[in-house]
């Protein structure tokens, strides 16, 4: 993707999606996301994992998620 300031940001998401029993037009998702960028001001993203959860609305294509940044801490 391209950020609003023109930087290129690639991401890779791996996880699962499940269809909730109450609505066949939704998919619940949970994934781990990694980022890759050469943009100096965003390089910190190369060292974190984001854990996200949310839903995909299959009829509209809208994806809504919330995420938590996991940063490794050195001893």
Secondary structure, 3 states (H helix, E strand, C coil): CECCCCCECEEEEEEEEECCCCCCCEEEEEEEEEEECCCHHHHHHHHEEEEEEEEEECCCCCEEEEEEEEECCCC
